[in-house]
Amino acid sequence: MSHPAMFPPKREPQAAVNRIVDSTAIGYVLDDCNAGELMRADTHRLTVDDVEKLLRERPGVYGYELVNGELVELMPNSLPHGRVAARLSAEIDTHLRQHGGGRVYVEAGFVLLLAVDSERLRFPDIAYVSAETLATRGGEPETGYARFAPDFTIEIDSPSNTEEDVLQKVQDYLDAGVRGAISRSSRMTTCSPSSSAFTPRS
């Protein structure tokens, strides 16, 4: 998963780092053997508020989703993955500019509010949010994550993602009320975002 900055900060160095994020003394430890693995020091179930606080206090730590109260690392994307994401998002954005109806987002955070996990935080490769949904939810959040589901999501398959992981994400989106969720191969060379999912509701 890419970082929004042009030159993303490196993750924490290979040294143990302890961080207390709230009064329950949740300790975050960066494993000495694997700088890319953020480990919880106790059994406390994390919340989205915990994640947001962690990122404010230690912005060099990024690239994690929140699933069942635990941080799950997102693997860096390949060049083909990034190329397809850029093309798809650009074409969807062009379609929306011509026809109206909402906004498209790339790797933005959405709290899905699932019945089995009300704090599930996902970062779909591409997400579409209709103008109607934005209006109902009070507009685009200025800070933090969107605490609602997008209307449509696209996950782009890549070698770093297992089929099981991708299918679970798609299922999460559908369970959260997303109108459509698809997975596309990073080997694709053409795309057409003309689906009615991106057309304003009548």
JOJOLIN-V321006 format. One record per residue. N is the residue number from 1. RES is the residue in one letter. SS is DSSP state (~ for helix, > for strand, _ for the rest). NEAR is the number of other C-alpha atoms within 10 Angstrom. D_CENTER is the distance of its C-alpha to the mean C-alpha in whole Angstrom. Layout:
((N RES SS NEAR D_CENTER) (N RES SS NEAR D_CENTER))
//
This chain:
((1 M _ 17 8) (2 S _ 17 10) (3 H _ 13 11) (4 P _ 10 12) (5 A _ 7 16) (6 M _ 7 18) (7 F _ 8 19) (8 P _ 11 16) (9 P _ 12 18) (10 K _ 10 19) (11 R _ 16 18) (12 E _ 18 21) (13 P _ 14 24) (14 Q _ 13 25) (15 A _ 13 27) (16 A _ 13 26) (17 V _ 14 25) (18 N _ 13 25) (19 R _ 15 23) (20 I > 15 24) (21 V _ 18 21) (22 D _ 12 24) (23 S _ 6 27) (24 T _ 8 26) (25 A _ 12 26) (26 I _ 19 23) (27 G > 17 23) (28 Y > 18 21) (29 V > 18 23) (30 L > 24 22) (31 D _ 17 23) (32 D _ 13 26) (33 C _ 10 26) (34 N _ 11 23) (35 A _ 15 21) (36 G _ 19 18) (37 E _ 17 18) (38 L > 20 17) (39 M > 14 19) (40 R > 18 20) (41 A _ 14 24) (42 D _ 10 25) (43 T _ 9 24) (44 H _ 13 22) (45 R _ 14 19) (46 L _ 17 17) (47 T _ 19 15) (48 V ~ 19 12) (49 D ~ 14 15) (50 D ~ 16 16) (51 V ~ 20 13) (52 E ~ 16 13) (53 K ~ 16 17) (54 L ~ 19 16) (55 L ~ 14 14) (56 R ~ 11 17) (57 E ~ 13 20) (58 R _ 13 19) (59 P _ 14 16) (60 G _ 16 17) (61 V _ 17 15) (62 Y _ 22 11) (63 G _ 17 9) (64 Y > 19 8) (65 E > 20 7) (66 L > 20 9) (67 V > 17 11) (68 N _ 15 15) (69 G _ 19 15) (70 E > 19 15) (71 L > 21 12) (72 V > 17 11) (73 E > 15 11) (74 L _ 16 9) (75 M _ 15 12) (76 P _ 15 13) (77 N _ 16 13) (78 S _ 13 16) (79 L ~ 11 18) (80 P ~ 17 19) (81 H ~ 21 15) (82 G ~ 18 15) (83 R ~ 13 18) (84 V ~ 20 17) (85 A ~ 20 13) (86 A ~ 14 16) (87 R ~ 14 18) (88 L ~ 21 16) (89 S ~ 20 15) (90 A ~ 14 18) (91 E ~ 16 20) (92 I ~ 23 18) (93 D ~ 20 18) (94 T ~ 14 22) (95 H ~ 18 23) (96 L ~ 21 21) (97 R ~ 12 24) (98 Q ~ 9 26) (99 H ~ 12 26) (100 G _ 15 24) (101 G _ 19 22) (102 G > 20 18) (103 R > 18 16) (104 V > 22 13) (105 Y > 18 10) (106 V > 19 8) (107 E _ 17 5) (108 A _ 16 5) (109 G _ 20 4) (110 F > 22 6) (111 V > 22 9) (112 L _ 24 10) (113 L _ 18 14) (114 L _ 17 15) (115 A _ 10 19) (116 V _ 9 18) (117 D _ 15 16) (118 S _ 17 15) (119 E _ 22 13) (120 R _ 24 10) (121 L > 27 7) (122 R > 22 4) (123 F _ 23 1) (124 P _ 24 4) (125 D _ 24 7) (126 I > 22 9) (127 A > 26 9) (128 Y > 26 13) (129 V > 22 14) (130 S > 23 18) (131 A ~ 18 20) (132 E ~ 14 21) (133 T ~ 17 18) (134 L ~ 16 18) (135 A ~ 11 21) (136 T ~ 9 21) (137 R _ 13 19) (138 G _ 8 21) (139 G _ 12 19) (140 E _ 14 16) (141 P _ 11 15) (142 E _ 7 16) (143 T _ 7 15) (144 G _ 14 12) (145 Y _ 18 9) (146 A > 18 10) (147 R _ 18 12) (148 F _ 18 12) (149 A _ 26 11) (150 P _ 28 11) (151 D _ 23 14) (152 F > 22 13) (153 T > 27 10) (154 I > 22 11) (155 E > 23 10) (156 I > 23 12) (157 D > 20 14) (158 S _ 21 16) (159 P _ 12 18) (160 S _ 11 16) (161 N _ 14 14) (162 T _ 11 16) (163 E ~ 13 17) (164 E ~ 9 17) (165 D ~ 11 13) (166 V ~ 17 12) (167 L ~ 14 15) (168 Q ~ 12 13) (169 K ~ 21 10) (170 V ~ 21 12) (171 Q ~ 14 14) (172 D ~ 20 12) (173 Y ~ 26 11) (174 L ~ 20 15) (175 D ~ 16 16) (176 A _ 20 14) (177 G _ 16 16) (178 V _ 21 14) (179 R _ 14 17) (180 G > 15 16) (181 A > 20 14) (182 I > 16 15) (183 S > 16 14) (184 R > 15 16) (185 S > 14 18) (186 S _ 19 18) (187 R _ 13 21) (188 M _ 11 22) (189 T _ 10 24) (190 T _ 8 24) (191 C _ 12 22) (192 S _ 9 23) (193 P _ 17 20) (194 S _ 12 23) (195 S _ 9 22) (196 S ~ 8 23) (197 A ~ 16 20) (198 F ~ 23 20) (199 T _ 16 23) (200 P _ 14 24) (201 R _ 10 25) (202 S _ 3 29))
//
